[in-house]
Amino acid sequence: MNARPHLLKTFTRAALLVGVICAPLLAVQNVNAGTDTFIGEAPTMSSGAGLVLVVGLRRS
């Protein structure tokens, strides 16, 4: 029985798995985030209306 195709298949799967796991970690190192960089919306102050609604709904 020839074990080389099985070994090659296992090595290829392991290499792909390592690549999938390490790619995001390597990409994060290249991100230059500062105080002026926002992902999504700029933060705004909340009025607290959500808390008032939750408390009001729980009491009714």
N, C-alpha and C positions, 0 to 999 in steps of 0.2 A: 504494500500500500504506500502510495506516495503522499507524504504529509506537506509538501511544499505549497500546493494550492490552498490548503486549509490554513497554513501559517501565513501566507500572503493575504488571504481574506481577513484573517484576524488582525494582522498588522494594519491593514487599510482601515478597518473599522475603528481601531484604537486611535489611529492618526486623525481620522475625521472627528472623533469624539473630543480629542484634545484640542483640535482646531476650533470646534464649536464652543467649547468652554473658554478657551483663552482669547478668542477674538474680541468679545466685549471688554475684557479686562485690559487688553492692549489698546483698545480704542479710547477708553476712559483716560488713559495717560496723555492723550493728545488733545484733550478738551481744556481750553483755557477759560475758566469761568471766573468772573470777578463780580464786584458789587453792581456793575452796570449791565450785567448779562442776566436776562430773565428767560426762562423756558415757560412759555405760556403767557398768561396775563400778568400785568404788573400787580403787586400786592396792594390791596386797598383795605381801608379800615372797615370793619363790619359794624353794622348798626345794632346788632344783637336781636334783630327781629326773629331769627330762627329759634333762639332760646325761648323767647316769649311765646312763640307758637307751640313749641314742644310742651312747655309747662302748662299752657292753657288747654291743650288737647288731653293731657294726662289728667287734669282735674275734672274734665267733663265726662 
